[in-house]
Amino acid sequence: MTDRPLFFVGIISLVIGTQLFLAGFVGELIARNSSERNNYLIEQKTGL
């Protein structure tokens, strides 16, 4: 089974997919821990 090229393509796809998932996950963690995340500029208060 390991002599087929499709086997290695599948393994490479799994590795690349895992790396992309982890990069997105780490990026999301960094974005959520930003100190300027909840700074809002409010010009006026409405009656809502």
C-alpha positions in Angstrom: 0.0 0.0 0.0 2.8 2.4 0.7 4.2 2.1 -2.8 1.3 4.0 -4.3 1.7 7.8 -4.9 -1.8 8.5 -3.7 -0.8 7.3 -0.2 1.9 10.0 0.0 -0.3 12.6 -1.5 -2.9 11.9 1.3 -0.2 12.1 4.0 1.1 15.4 2.6 -2.5 16.7 2.5 -3.1 15.8 6.1 0.1 17.5 7.2 -0.6 20.7 5.2 -4.2 20.8 6.5 -3.1 20.4 10.1 -0.5 23.2 9.7 -3.1 25.5 8.1 -5.6 24.8 10.9 -3.0 25.4 13.6 -1.9 28.7 11.9 -5.5 29.9 11.9 -6.0 28.8 15.5 -2.9 30.6 16.7 -3.8 33.7 14.7 -7.2 33.8 16.2 -5.7 33.5 19.7 -3.4 36.4 19.0 -6.2 38.5 17.6 -8.4 37.9 20.6 -5.7 38.8 23.1 -5.1 42.2 21.5 -5.2 45.1 23.9 -6.9 47.4 21.5 -9.7 45.0 20.6 -12.5 46.7 22.6 -11.6 50.3 22.1 -14.6 52.0 20.5 -14.9 55.6 19.4 -18.4 56.8 20.3 -19.4 60.3 19.0 -22.9 60.6 20.4 -25.4 58.7 22.5 -28.8 57.9 20.8 -32.1 57.3 22.6 -32.0 53.6 21.9 
